[in-house]
Amino acid sequence: MSNKTLLKNFSPIFLSLLCVLGYSFFAYAVDPAKMQFTADTILNMEGTVSGDLIAVSGSQCDALDILGKNLTVTSIPVSGSFTLKTTKHTNALQISPSGEKANLSFSTDNLINGEITSYVLSGTSANVIWGVPKGNTRYNVKANSLIIASPVSDANNRISFSYDKLATPQTFTLELYEGGAAFIAPAKPDVSQTSASSESGNVTLSNAPANVYQIAISRTPDFKNVSWEAFDAEQFKTIGNTTETLYVKFRTKDGGVSDVIIYKGSADAVSSQTLTDGDIVKTQKNLDVYIIKYKNNKQYKRLILSPFVFNSYQHLKWGNIKNISQAEMDGFATSNLVKETTDTVIYQLFPNGDTGERKPLDTSVTHDADSVYEINAVDRDSYKLED
């Protein structure tokens, strides 16, 4: 197996298998499958917490690649199948090819609170079992936006169907049958009043949402190798004594996942506070004010050019500016890409004091789409358009 096809990060569900299987959780098989999963294996992908997505024991394919949010499973054999498990379904998606080998591609953008909402198949034909939000409910299955089946889910919240037009890749999506209403993800817990602070060296959670039953705590923003734990308000009232930065999020029984609460541990008193998406921050030694945001486990800051621009945003209040340490400020990547809310043009900004220039970005050039901020017209026009 080449390095390309190896899982970049994986964790076994049953640790005792480590001693039995040694360095790998895969065993090679004779054709038609070159790779066989001999244990349930966690797929650590961008946008997931450890355990959110699992390749089920017995799954077969010729190659499996993970790149950021994207999973590609190549050549699932006709004699076998490939199965994904999530926090909501032991059989979230099972592909059993017929005719010839099939290929599956999937993005964690389409893993919403334990539900796989979309994926792509190619080959000739395949039998599919798909976990859905509700049992005993009729759904429409669409292939490239056309309804190809309307099965009723069983008591275990699964539908099954076959499709034989996979010569070209087909994107499969799901909607409720009645009225064609699309699946609506459960509401995420409100953490607007939740904070993590330090008292006598102990990190304390305050005002956790009342409707949560699980918590995840991580030292890194991607929550890599972190599992959900049962949440008890008294047990987690004090997390522990630490000066590290901690990332915390919650999950409801319906599968709604909260925004991330960040505890910024530091010897500097000004940094022991919670920062959330949309906060306005500055350092004590610098007058520059920034708006911060979190997107796909990345952290950005954008300079507010002047007090005039600041006041053009009615939701921004001078009294809400948070002082943070320079080290914390440096942890946010500076974004200079913006678009006005009603415009489609992305501009690159070149600030210079209380003025600056902007020029349209050549979007054919690779850029970080997550770093693009939406701004108002006053903010945009405060930068002179470069000739």
N, C-alpha and C positions, 0 to 999 in steps of 0.2 A: 504494500500500500504506500503510495507516495505521500509526502508531507502535506500536499494539497488536500488529500482526501481524509486526513486525520482530523478528528474533532480537536479544535483548539483548546477547549476546556470541557471536561466532563467529570461527573461525579456519580458513583454508583448509588443505587437506592439501598442495596444491602451490602454494608461494608465488609461483612464476612467473606464475600466473594473475592475480595482483594487477595486474600491468602491463597485461594484456589486458582484464580486466573492469572495471578502475577501481574505483569506490566500492562496487560490489555484486557478490555472488556469485549473484544471482538474476536471472533474465530472465523478463519477463512473457510469457505465451503467450495465444493466443486461447482462448475457451471450448473445452472444459469446465474447464480449469485456469488459474487466475489466477497461480499461482506455480510456477516450475519451477527446480529446483536444477541449475545448469550445472557444478557441481564438487562433489566430496565435501566436506561442510561439518561441522565439529565443532560439536556442540550443547553449549554450556557450561551445565550445569544444576547446581543444588545437589545435593551428594552424589556428584559425579563429578570425576575428574581429566581435564584436557584430553585428548581422544582416546578416552575411554571410550565415548562414544556419538556416532555420525556419521550424518547424513542423506546417503544415497548419491546420486551424480550421476544425474540423470534422474528423480528423485522429483518428483511433482507433487501439488499441492493448491491449494485456494483461500486458505487461511490457516494459519499456524503460530504458536502462542503458547507461550511458556515462562513459567511462574510458579513460582519456587522449584524444587521437585522435580518439578513437573507439566508434561508436554508434551501439548498438544492439537493434533491435525492435523485440519483441517476440510475436508470435501468433496474427498476423493481421487477423481479422475474415473474413470468406467467405462473410458475409453480408455487409462488409464495405471495407475500404481502408486506406492506410497510404500514405501521400503526403509530400514531402520535397520541399521547395521553397528556391531559392538562389538569389543573386544579379542580375543574368542574366535571370532567369526563374521563373515565378509564379507557374509553374508546372514542377519543375526540375526532379522529379521522383515520380511516383504514382504507388503503388502496390495494385492490387485488386485480392485477392486469389480466386481460384475456386477449388472445390474438398474438401479441408480442409484448416485450418489456415496455413499461411506462415510466415517465419521469414526473416528479413532483417538485414544484417550487412554492415557497411560502415566505412571507415577511411577518415579523412580529408586530408590525403596524396593524395586522389583521388578527392579532390575538387580543381580544378585548374581554378582560375579566373572566378568563377561563374558557371563552367561546372562540373557536376558529370561524371567522366570518367570511374569509375568502382565501382561495389558493388557485394554483395553475397546474393543469395536467396536460401531458402530451403523450403520444404513442399511437395506438389504434383504438382500443376499447378497454374499459375497466369497470369493475364493480366497486361501489363506494358505500361505506358506512360512515355516517357523519353525526356527531353529537350536536344536539340543538338545545335551545334554552328551555323548552317545555315539552312534556310528554303528552301523548294523545291529542296532538295538535297538527293540523295540516299546514304544510309549508310549500312554497314555490322554490324550486331549484332552477337557477339560471346559469346558462353557459354562454359567455360573451353577451350578456344582457338579454338573451332569449330564454323563455321558460321551457325547460325540457322535461320536467317531472313535477308532480305535486303530491308527494307521499305524505302519509300521516305518521307522526313519530310514535314509537312504542312507549311502554311504561318506563323504560330506562332512558328516555330522552334521546332516542336515536332514530334517524331515518336511513333508508337504504335505496339505492337506485343504480342503474347501469347506463353507460353512455358509450356509443361506438363511433363517435366522430372526432377523434383526437389526433387526426393526421396533422392538424395545426393546433398550436397551444390554445387551450380553452380556459378562461377565467371563470371559476365557479363562485357564485354568491347565493345568498339565501334571503327570503323574505316571508313574512306571514302570508298565508293564502287569502284570508279574508281582507278584502280591500287592498291587498298588495302592500301592506304597511311593512316598512323595513324594521329589522330588529333594532331595538333601542337599548343601549347598554345601561346597566343600573347606575343610579346616581352615586357619585363618589362622596365620601365623608367630607364634611365641612371642617377644615382645620384652620379657619381664619382666626379663631381665638386660641388656638393651641400654641404653646411655646415650650421650648426647652431652655432652662436657665441653670445657673450654677449657684448653689448655696452651701457655704462651708466646704467647697470642693466637690460636692455631690451634684450630679446632673439630675434635675427634677423636671418631669413632664407635668404641665398644667393644662387643664381644660381640654382633655382628650375627647373626641366625639363620643356621644353616648351610644351610637349604633354600630360600633366596631367590635369585631371579635378576634381579629388577628393583628399582629404588629411585626414589622421588620425593621431591624436596626443594623446599620452598616457603617463601616469606616470609609467607604468609598461611594461616590454618587451613583455608580452603576449597580450597586447591591449584588455584586458578583459573589457567588458561593454563599449567599445569605438565604435562609429559609424563613417562611412565615412561622410565627409562634402564637399560641393562644394568648389573647390579651386579657389581663386582669388589671383594672385601674389601680388597685392598691399595690399589686406586685410591681408594676412598672412606674409607680409614682416616682421612685428614685432608681435611676438606671445604674448609677455607680459613680465612683470617684475617678474622674479623668479630665485631662486637659486636651484630649484629641477632638478633632471635628467628627461629629456623629450625624448620620442621615437617618431619618425616621419616617416611615409611612404606615398607614393603616388600611385594613380591608374589612368590608362588611360581609355579612352572611350571603348577600345577594351577589357578591363579587366586585362591588365598587371599590376602587383603589384611590386613596387620597393623594393630594399633592404632597411633596416631600417637605418635612420640617427639618431644618438644619440647625444643629447646635455648634457654634463656632468656639471651640475650646482654645483658650490662650491665656498666657500669664498677663496679657494686656487686658485690663478690666473692660475697655470699650468693646472688646470683641466677643465677650461672653453673652451673646444674644442670638435670637432666632432671625434668620434672613429668609425671606420668601420671594417668589417670583413677583416682579414689579416694584420691589422696594427701591427707594432712592437713598444713595449712600455717598459718603465722602470720608476722607481721612482728616484727622485733627490738624494736620500740618498743610493741607492743601484745600483751596476753595472750590476746586472742580467737583461738580455734582454729577453722578451717574445714575442711570436706571439699570437695574440688573434683571436678568432673566435666566431661567433654567429650561433647557430643551434637550430631550433625548440624552439625559445624563451629562450634559455640557453646561458650562457657566459662562455667561457673557455680561459685559457692561457696555453702555453707550453713553457718551458724554452729552449732557444738556448744555447747549452752546452758550446760553446767556439767561439772565433773569427774565427777560422778555419772553423767551421761548418757554421757560419753566412755567410762567404764569398763563401761557396759552393753553396749557393742559389743566382743565378745571379740577381734575381729581388729584392733582399733585398739591401737597401742602408743605410749606417750609418747615412747619413744626414736626413733620414726619421723617425728616432726613435723619438717617442713622450714621453715627460715626463708627467706622471700623478701622482695624489696623492696616498698615500698608501691606503686610503679608497677605491678609485676606483680600485686599483690593487686587493684589497681583495674581491671586488665584482665579480671577475672572478675565477671560480673554476679551480684549477690546474689539468691539464690532464697529465697522465703519460702513456697513451696508444697510440701506433703508429703502422703504417704499412708502409713498403717501397712501393712506387707507383706501382711497377711491381710485388710485392709479395703479398701473401694471408695471411701470418702469422702476427698475431697481437702480439706485444711485450709490456711487461710492463717494464718501465724504472726506474732505481734507480740512479739518478745523484749524483755525489760526487765531488764538485769543477768543474774542467774542464774535468773530466773523469766520468765514471759510468758503470753500468752493465745493461744488459737486459735479460729477460727470456720470452719464449713464454707464452702467456696467455692461460689458460684453458678456451676456449670459451663456454664450457658447464656450466661454472659458470656465474651467472648473472653479466653483466657489462653494462656500459653506452655506447652504440654504437655511440651515437652522439659525444662523447668526443674523439673518435679515430682520430688522425691526420695522414695525408699522408705525408711522409718525403722522402728525397732522400737517396741513399745508403751511402753517406759520413756521414750523420747524424746518420743513423742506426748503421754503423760500428764504430762510435766513442764511442759506448757503448760496453764493452766487453760482449760476450755471456756467461751467467752464466752456469757453468757445472751442 
